[in-house]
Amino acid sequence: NVSGGPFGVETTVRAGGNFFALLGFLVLPFVWSLQEGLMTAELGTAFPEASGGVAWVEEAFGETAGWMSGYLGWIAGATDNAIYPVLFLDYLLQSLNKKEDINVFVRFTFLSVTSILLGYVNWKGLPLVGKMSTWICLIAMSPFVILILVGSWKVKPERWFRMPADDFASAEEATDDDVMGGFLPNASWEGVLWRPFLNNLFWNLNSFDAAGSFAGEIEDSGTLFPRAMFLAIFLVWACYFFPLLVAIGAPDF
């Protein structure tokens, strides 16, 4: 639920530049993700239930707050999960060198079928989800393993310390994202568009609390679940940081 590999980190690099992008993925996992993982490990073992965070909120604030937490979590999950079929299609079109977007009906059909298939897999139950998640993880990460093995020999470390442009116009021009939207004005300092930069970092490194829903499925969760959370935090950090380190540092790869 947190990471499917270093997909979707482009906004961080475009909005923050090389140095701040690497610094963000180096620091934020320890400032935010570690604390969220510790909270999940503690509460997940105290309340080993499939409802996860809903049980935590209900215990602390009552049934109404627990219901609201579950409802908002469902809305957030449905909204967030709609992003990933779109990302998959965009990467697929890029790999096929399709510079123009496909027909609207074809796009809608592809995204709808993908979402329905993924929903069906979840409906079939946790054993199938676990097996498919393992295979999808291996397939999704294999290109980045190859990237690290091959591209590390072409890295130029001076590129890691390249700072962004020092004015808003140049920083805005460096990204093709909708950086002007939202209720808050864009804050640009040292050439970094801080709103899309921090928003993308947070999106990529958030939601470790979702793992609390699996605590009830684990034997000896008091021992195994905290270990799994620490391992997950480290693997997520490594899956983001090292491919980004090579991709930014190897200009001709």
KAVENHU-V384020 format. One record per backbone hydrogen bond with DSSP energy under -1.0 kcal/mol. NH is the residue of the N-H (numbers start at 1). CO is the residue of the C=O. If there is no record, write none. Layout:
BEGIN
<<NH,CO> <NH,CO>>
END
This chain:
BEGIN
<<7,5> <13,9> <14,10> <15,11> <16,12> <17,13> <19,162> <21,17> <22,18> <23,19> <24,20> <25,21> <26,22> <27,23> <28,24> <30,27> <31,27> <32,28> <33,28> <34,29> <36,32> <37,33> <38,34> <39,35> <40,36> <41,37> <42,38> <43,39> <44,40> <45,41> <46,42> <47,43> <49,47> <52,49> <54,51> <56,52> <57,53> <58,54> <59,55> <60,56> <61,57> <62,58> <66,62> <67,63> <68,64> <69,65> <70,66> <71,67> <72,68> <73,69> <74,70> <75,71> <76,72> <77,73> <78,74> <79,75> <80,76> <81,77> <83,80> <87,83> <88,84> <89,85> <90,86> <91,87> <92,88> <93,89> <94,90> <95,91> <96,92> <97,94> <98,93> <99,97> <107,103> <108,104> <109,105> <110,106> <111,107> <112,108> <113,109> <114,110> <115,111> <116,112> <117,113> <118,114> <119,115> <120,116> <121,117> <122,118> <123,119> <124,120> <129,125> <130,126> <131,127> <132,128> <133,129> <134,130> <135,131> <136,132> <137,133> <138,134> <139,135> <140,136> <141,137> <142,138> <145,141> <146,142> <147,143> <148,144> <149,145> <150,146> <151,147> <152,148> <154,151> <156,249> <159,156> <160,157> <162,159> <171,167> <172,168> <173,169> <174,170> <175,172> <179,177> <189,192> <192,189> <193,15> <194,187> <194,192> <197,193> <198,194> <199,195> <200,196> <201,197> <202,198> <203,199> <204,200> <205,201> <210,207> <211,208> <212,209> <213,210> <214,211> <215,212> <217,214> <218,215> <223,220> <224,220> <225,221> <227,223> <228,224> <229,225> <230,226> <231,227> <232,228> <233,229> <234,230> <235,231> <236,232> <237,233> <238,234> <239,235> <240,236> <241,237> <242,238> <244,240> <245,241> <246,242> <247,243> <248,244> <249,245> <250,246> <253,250>>
END
